[in-house]
Amino acid sequence: MRHALMKTAFISAAVLFAAAGIARADCEGDMFQLEQAMKTPNLSADGKASLDDAAAKATAAMKKDDDTACHQAIADGMSRAGLTLE
């Protein structure tokens, strides 16, 4: 019985760590898309400003480990620039 409990605790911890890694990867993936969006030709000044603002907000959220805010900032900035986050 004790062995099964230890095994269950280990598997639960592994799942939690894996989920945290996936969330960070999503924010990093969003940041990569934002970088690519900044290279868009014929981007308006307002669009560039929206992307710059999104980058600043996303970076601050990433430093706080707030992946939801990071994703939201990038999605909002790209939307205001007329682009979509995939």
C-alpha positions as CSV (number, residue, x, y, z in Angstrom):
1,M,0.0,0.0,0.0
2,R,2.8,2.4,0.9
3,H,4.5,1.8,-2.5
4,A,1.3,2.6,-4.4
5,L,0.9,5.8,-2.5
6,M,4.5,6.9,-3.2
7,K,4.0,6.0,-6.9
8,T,0.8,8.1,-7.1
9,A,2.5,11.1,-5.4
10,F,5.4,10.9,-7.8
11,I,3.2,10.7,-10.9
12,S,1.1,13.6,-9.6
13,A,4.2,15.8,-9.1
14,A,5.4,14.8,-12.6
15,V,2.1,15.8,-14.1
16,L,2.1,19.2,-12.4
17,F,5.7,20.0,-13.5
18,A,4.9,19.0,-17.0
19,A,1.8,21.2,-17.1
20,A,3.9,24.2,-15.9
21,G,6.4,23.6,-18.6
22,I,3.7,23.4,-21.3
23,A,2.2,26.8,-20.0
24,R,5.6,28.5,-20.3
25,A,6.1,27.0,-23.7
26,D,2.8,28.6,-24.8
27,C,3.9,32.0,-23.7
28,E,7.2,31.6,-25.3
29,G,5.5,30.5,-28.5
30,D,3.3,33.5,-28.4
31,M,6.3,35.7,-27.9
32,F,7.9,34.2,-31.0
33,Q,4.7,34.9,-33.0
34,L,4.8,38.5,-31.7
35,E,8.4,38.8,-32.9
36,Q,7.4,37.6,-36.4
37,A,4.5,39.9,-36.4
38,M,6.8,42.9,-35.8
39,K,8.6,42.0,-39.0
40,T,5.3,42.4,-41.0
41,P,5.9,44.6,-44.0
42,N,3.7,47.8,-44.3
43,L,2.8,47.7,-40.7
44,S,1.2,51.0,-39.7
45,A,2.6,53.2,-36.9
46,D,-0.4,52.4,-34.7
47,G,0.1,48.7,-35.4
48,K,3.7,48.9,-34.5
49,A,2.9,50.8,-31.3
50,S,0.3,48.1,-30.4
51,L,2.8,45.4,-30.9
52,D,5.5,47.2,-28.9
53,D,3.0,47.7,-26.0
54,A,2.0,44.1,-26.2
55,A,5.7,43.1,-26.0
56,A,6.2,45.2,-22.9
57,K,3.1,43.8,-21.1
58,A,3.9,40.2,-22.1
59,T,7.5,40.5,-20.9
60,A,6.3,41.8,-17.5
61,A,3.7,39.0,-17.3
62,M,6.3,36.4,-18.2
63,K,8.6,37.6,-15.5
64,K,5.8,37.1,-13.0
65,D,5.1,33.6,-14.4
66,D,1.6,34.8,-15.4
67,D,1.1,32.8,-18.7
68,T,-2.5,33.8,-19.0
69,A,-1.7,37.5,-18.9
70,C,1.2,37.0,-21.3
71,H,-1.1,35.3,-23.8
72,Q,-3.8,37.9,-23.4
73,A,-1.5,40.8,-23.9
74,I,-0.1,39.4,-27.1
75,A,-3.5,38.4,-28.4
76,D,-4.9,41.9,-27.7
77,G,-1.9,43.7,-29.2
78,M,-1.9,41.6,-32.4
79,S,-5.7,42.1,-32.7
80,R,-5.3,45.9,-32.4
81,A,-2.6,45.7,-35.1
82,G,-5.0,43.8,-37.4
83,L,-3.2,40.5,-37.0
84,T,-4.2,37.2,-35.5
85,L,-2.4,35.0,-32.9
86,E,-2.4,31.4,-34.1
